[in-house]
């Protein structure tokens, strides 16, 4: 069982932002605030429950990210090799038994995310949990960048990355993985929508 305060929440903002034109995606504005601020707000709504510490994984403009009042952890690996590098960074720095990662570009993720993922791992029944959410055709798809994982997986992930592997789901499938549907009638069907491009961001801004 995961107890209150035993999860570190980490916003992943360390990517290259290639499809966003190479900009620092977490600092792009949505409804008058940077994307990362929206993600932090939703993690903070879960503090006092299972989430204790909150941090940001960012590789550019550390001073800008520091203004949000949480620790800023750059990748421990060079060349920004993707989300798993952010996972490893979080696992390296966190002092809690569990780490929850969320991307900076999905500003509507559920404020009960930690609770529902943790419930799937109750009684030590798993190592990793990730959501299943409906895509544009209504099919439930894994959302692997939203990931609750045991901190004890750090060495395993380091070894996986050292072999040149980069796919989040491939790594997760090597462990006891719980896939958690987020398709209740009250769930926002666009909760896990991510803004990969300027057009996606404009669409969110106009929604």
JOFEN-V636779 format. One record per residue. PHI is phi in whole degrees, 0 to 359 (NA if undefined). PSI is psi in whole degrees, -180 to 180 (999 if undefined). OMEGA is omega in whole degrees, -180 to 180 (* if undefined). Layout:
PHI | PSI | OMEGA
PHI | PSI | OMEGA
//
This chain:
NA | 137 | 178
269 | 126 | -175
264 | 163 | 179
306 | 136 | 178
82 | 0 | -175
272 | 2 | 180
245 | 131 | 167
267 | 128 | 177
264 | 128 | -176
235 | 122 | 174
272 | 123 | -180
273 | 111 | 179
226 | 30 | -175
257 | 10 | -177
282 | 173 | -179
281 | -20 | -178
64 | 36 | -173
300 | -46 | -178
283 | -9 | 176
260 | 14 | 179
86 | 17 | 178
83 | 7 | 180
282 | 165 | 175
283 | 100 | -168
300 | -40 | -176
298 | -21 | -178
262 | 2 | 179
285 | 141 | -173
281 | 142 | 171
221 | 121 | -178
53 | 39 | 174
84 | 2 | 179
225 | 151 | 178
298 | 149 | 178
307 | -41 | -177
297 | -30 | 179
294 | -37 | 177
295 | -43 | 179
295 | -43 | 179
298 | -40 | 180
301 | -40 | -177
285 | -32 | 173
289 | -41 | -180
297 | -29 | 176
295 | -17 | -179
255 | -1 | 174
289 | 152 | -174
88 | -17 | 171
259 | -123 | -178
284 | -27 | -179
274 | 130 | 175
256 | -88 | -180
285 | 148 | 173
232 | 142 | 179
214 | 169 | 177
240 | 135 | 170
262 | 111 | -178
216 | 146 | -178
245 | -12 | 179
236 | 154 | 175
49 | 54 | -178
301 | -34 | -180
295 | -37 | 178
294 | -43 | 180
291 | -31 | -180
297 | -22 | -179
291 | -12 | -179
275 | 0 | 169
82 | 18 | 176
230 | 162 | 178
300 | 147 | 177
244 | 120 | -176
246 | 110 | 175
286 | 160 | 178
307 | 141 | 173
276 | -10 | 177
250 | 151 | 179
281 | 164 | 168
71 | 18 | 174
46 | 66 | -173
280 | 11 | 173
118 | -176 | -174
303 | -37 | -179
298 | -29 | 175
295 | -37 | 175
294 | -40 | 176
303 | -49 | -177
297 | -40 | 177
301 | -47 | 179
298 | -43 | 180
294 | -30 | 179
289 | -38 | -174
266 | -28 | -171
289 | 148 | -180
247 | 11 | 177
258 | 163 | -180
289 | -15 | -175
225 | 151 | 176
232 | 133 | 174
244 | 122 | 178
255 | 142 | 174
222 | 143 | 179
280 | 153 | -179
287 | -16 | -172
258 | 16 | 175
238 | 81 | -168
282 | 1 | -177
244 | 16 | -175
298 | 154 | -172
295 | 145 | 177
277 | 0 | 171
250 | 21 | -177
302 | -52 | -177
300 | -44 | -177
298 | -46 | -176
289 | -37 | 176
292 | -40 | -180
295 | -37 | 179
300 | -32 | 180
288 | -17 | -179
253 | 15 | -177
302 | 147 | 177
62 | 35 | 176
58 | 35 | -176
274 | -1 | -179
198 | 169 | 180
254 | -31 | -174
219 | 142 | 172
228 | 141 | 175
218 | 155 | -177
283 | 154 | 163
249 | 126 | -177
225 | 151 | -179
291 | 137 | 174
266 | -166 | -173
296 | -24 | 179
260 | 11 | 176
86 | -3 | 179
281 | 140 | 178
283 | 127 | -179
233 | 145 | 175
298 | 146 | 177
242 | 78 | -165
290 | -17 | 179
281 | -20 | 169
273 | 105 | -168
216 | 125 | 172
258 | 123 | -173
220 | 155 | 176
289 | 136 | 177
296 | -24 | -180
292 | -7 | 180
276 | 4 | -174
303 | -50 | -177
294 | -38 | 178
300 | -45 | 180
293 | -39 | 178
301 | -42 | 179
294 | -41 | 179
300 | -46 | 179
292 | -34 | 180
295 | -21 | 177
275 | 3 | 179
88 | 5 | 179
283 | 149 | -177
222 | -11 | -172
274 | 123 | -177
300 | -47 | -176
294 | -35 | 179
299 | -44 | 179
295 | -45 | -178
299 | -37 | -178
293 | -14 | 176
282 | -4 | -174
233 | 176 | 176
286 | 104 | -171
250 | 128 | 174
254 | 126 | 176
256 | 124 | -168
246 | 114 | 180
292 | 134 | 172
244 | 68 | -176
226 | 28 | 174
293 | 155 | -180
305 | -32 | -179
275 | -6 | -180
284 | 140 | 175
289 | 118 | -178
295 | -15 | 179
252 | 18 | -176
300 | -32 | -176
254 | 12 | 177
297 | 133 | 180
244 | 142 | -178
270 | 94 | -179
273 | -26 | -173
232 | 164 | 174
303 | -35 | 179
294 | -41 | 177
299 | -42 | -179
295 | -42 | 178
296 | -38 | 179
296 | -41 | 177
296 | -40 | -178
294 | -28 | -178
265 | -5 | -176
285 | 999 | *
//
